[in-house]
Amino acid sequence: MQKISKKLLFSFIFFMGILTIFPIFVHATSEKQTSTTQVNEKTITWEYNLDESNNITDLKCNNPQDLPENVDIPEQIDNKTVISIGSNVFNRNSKIKEIKIPDSVI
C-alpha cells in the first residue's frame, strides 16, 4: 500500500510541475509582430506582441528618432487594439514633449 502511495504522490507532483511550467512555454513562443503607421509624413515602425484575444501588448517604437515632439500612440494598428505599451517604447528620443495615450491602454 505504501509503494502505491509514493507512486501516486510522485505522479501528482510531476503533473503539477508540468502545469506550472506550461504557461511559461506558451508565453515564450509568442513572436514579435511589426507594423508601420504614418505620423507627420514619417513612417513609424511599431513592434508588439499579441495576446490571446489578438490585442496588442508591449508596444514599442523601432525608430523613435523619427517621432515628432507631440506623439499620439495609436489606439489601433492593423485593426488590432493597443492595450499596453512597452517599458522603453520611445527609447533614444529626447525631443518628445507630449504623449497622448489612448483609453484602450490599460
C-alpha positions, -999 to 999 in steps of 0.1 A, spaced: 0 0 0 28 24 9 45 18 -25 13 28 -44 10 60 -24 46 70 -33 38 65 -70 6 84 -67 23 113 -49 52 114 -74 27 114 -103 7 142 -87 39 163 -81 51 157 -116 17 167 -131 15 199 -110 50 208 -121 41 205 -158 10 226 -152 31 253 -135 58 254 -163 34 251 -193 22 288 -193 59 300 -194 64 280 -226 32 293 -242 41 329 -234 77 325 -246 66 312 -280 48 344 -290 65 361 -319 71 398 -322 49 415 -348 58 446 -367 37 472 -385 40 507 -398 19 539 -394 23 574 -407 30 602 -382 36 637 -396 45 623 -430 71 600 -415 68 562 -415 69 548 -379 76 512 -373 60 496 -343 69 463 -327 45 444 -304 31 411 -291 -4 398 -295 -23 384 -265 -48 355 -266 -76 380 -277 -55 394 -306 -49 427 -288 -15 445 -290 7 443 -259 42 457 -252 40 482 -280 74 497 -289 86 522 -315 115 509 -335 125 543 -349 117 568 -321 142 593 -335 116 600 -363 88 608 -340 76 645 -336 76 664 -303 39 655 -297 32 618 -301 -2 601 -303 0 564 -295 -24 548 -320 -55 531 -305 -54 505 -332 -28 491 -355 -38 468 -383 -73 466 -368 -59 453 -335 -64 473 -303 -34 486 -284 -39 476 -247 -3 481 -233 29 498 -242 64 486 -236 88 499 -209 111 516 -234 85 525 -261 103 557 -271 139 548 -262 166 572 -277 142 601 -282 149 632 -261 128 656 -281 93 643 -271 74 668 -251 39 653 -250 25 618 -253 -12 610 -257 -21 575 -246 -54 561 -259 -81 550 -235 -77 514 -247 -43 512 -229 -49 495 -195 
